[in-house]
Amino acid sequence: MSRHPLTREGAERLREELQHLKKKARPAIIAAIAEARAHGDLRENAEYHAAREQQGFTEARIRHLESVLSGAHIIDVGKVNANGRVVFGATVTLADLDSGEETRYQIVGDPEADLKHHRVAISSPLARALIGKQEGDEVEVQAPGGNRALEIISIEYI
């Protein structure tokens, strides 16, 4: 079994999601199935089929989270000694050299990546281009919309 890196905060978010699914979502689905069964004929009972489908999705997510957490290599970013270089867990502020727009990203493990919250996966093209670089370095990233030239403004280990 290969071990996947996770930040301490990311592992905690996944544990919280797992507990929510086990303690709240799973019992609610079981109750919905029981209620739908009480309505009679299951062959044409849409509520029953929807609840069973939701149960399948929930159980699959529970198994996935348990697998990810059991194989996780949890890294405390605050204790990383990176000598000013971009490493796993670093929070990097970037400036687009064309537009001047600044964006801040944290490099995280694949299971905890979430672009809406500016967390990019270590396996992403952006993270791969940044790893090992220092403040002031310029990188070129191949993005779906074409190549982007970026400058590293700051690196934090928080």
C-alpha positions in Angstrom: 0.0 0.0 0.0 1.4 3.4 -1.0 1.3 6.2 1.5 -0.1 9.5 0.3 0.9 12.8 1.9 -1.8 14.9 3.7 -1.4 18.1 5.7 -2.5 17.8 9.3 -5.4 20.2 8.6 -6.5 18.2 5.5 -6.4 15.0 7.5 -8.6 16.6 10.2 -11.1 17.8 7.6 -11.3 14.3 6.1 -11.8 12.8 9.6 -14.6 15.2 10.3 -16.3 14.4 7.0 -16.0 10.7 7.8 -17.5 11.1 11.3 -20.4 13.2 9.8 -21.1 10.4 7.2 -21.0 7.7 9.9 -22.9 9.5 12.7 -25.4 11.7 10.8 -25.8 10.8 7.1 -25.8 7.0 7.4 -28.5 6.9 10.2 -30.6 9.4 8.2 -30.4 7.3 5.1 -31.3 4.1 7.1 -34.4 6.0 8.5 -35.4 7.1 4.9 -35.2 3.5 3.7 -37.3 2.2 6.6 -39.9 4.9 5.9 -40.0 4.2 2.2 -40.4 0.5 2.9 -43.4 1.2 5.1 -45.1 2.7 2.0 -45.5 -0.7 0.5 -44.5 -2.1 -3.0 -40.8 -1.5 -3.4 -40.7 -2.1 -7.2 -42.3 1.3 -8.0 -41.3 3.2 -4.9 -39.1 6.1 -6.1 -38.3 7.2 -2.5 -36.9 3.8 -1.7 -34.8 3.6 -4.8 -33.4 7.1 -4.2 -32.6 6.3 -0.6 -30.8 3.1 -1.6 -28.8 5.0 -4.3 -27.8 7.6 -1.7 -26.8 4.8 0.7 -24.5 3.4 -2.0 -22.8 6.7 -2.6 -22.4 7.3 1.1 -21.0 3.9 1.8 -18.6 4.3 -1.1 -17.4 7.7 0.2 -17.0 6.2 3.7 -14.8 3.3 2.4 -12.8 5.8 0.3 -12.1 8.1 3.3 -11.2 5.2 5.5 -8.7 4.0 2.8 -7.2 7.5 2.3 -6.8 8.1 6.1 -5.3 4.6 6.8 -2.7 5.1 4.1 -1.9 8.8 4.8 1.5 10.2 5.6 0.5 13.2 7.7 2.9 16.2 7.5 2.9 19.1 9.9 3.7 22.0 7.7 4.8 24.2 10.5 7.6 21.9 11.4 9.0 21.6 7.8 12.5 23.0 7.4 12.5 24.0 3.7 15.1 26.7 3.7 12.8 29.1 1.9 11.9 26.7 -0.9 8.5 25.6 -2.0 7.7 22.2 -0.6 4.6 20.1 0.2 2.3 22.1 2.5 3.7 25.5 1.6 1.4 28.4 1.0 2.7 30.3 -2.0 1.6 33.8 -3.2 2.0 34.1 -7.0 1.8 37.1 -9.3 0.7 36.6 -12.9 3.4 38.3 -15.0 0.9 39.3 -17.7 -1.9 40.7 -15.6 -0.1 41.4 -12.3 -2.9 39.6 -10.4 -1.8 37.9 -7.2 -3.2 34.6 -6.1 -2.3 32.5 -3.0 -2.3 28.7 -3.1 -1.4 25.9 -0.6 0.2 22.8 -2.0 -1.6 19.8 -0.5 -2.2 16.1 -1.0 -4.5 14.9 -3.8 -7.4 13.9 -1.5 -7.6 17.4 0.1 -7.2 19.5 -3.0 -9.9 22.1 -3.5 -9.5 25.0 -5.9 -12.4 26.9 -4.4 -10.3 27.2 -1.2 -7.0 27.7 -3.1 -5.6 24.3 -2.2 -3.8 22.6 -5.2 -2.8 19.0 -5.4 0.9 18.1 -5.2 0.4 16.2 -8.5 -1.0 19.3 -10.4 1.1 21.0 -13.1 1.1 24.2 -10.9 2.5 22.4 -7.9 5.0 20.5 -9.9 6.3 23.7 -11.4 6.6 25.4 -8.0 8.3 22.6 -6.0 11.9 23.5 -5.1 11.6 27.2 -6.2 12.3 30.2 -4.0 10.8 33.7 -3.6 11.5 35.8 -6.7 11.8 32.9 -9.0 9.7 32.9 -12.2 7.9 29.7 -13.4 6.0 28.9 -16.5 2.9 26.7 -16.0 1.1 24.9 -18.8 -2.6 25.6 -18.1 -5.7 24.6 -20.1 -5.9 28.2 -21.4 -2.3 28.2 -22.4 1.0 28.9 -20.8 1.1 31.2 -17.8 4.2 33.0 -16.5 4.1 33.4 -12.7 6.5 35.0 -10.1 6.7 33.7 -6.6 6.0 36.6 -4.3 6.1 34.8 -0.9 6.3 31.4 0.7 4.8 30.6 4.0 4.8 27.3 6.1 1.6 27.7 8.1 
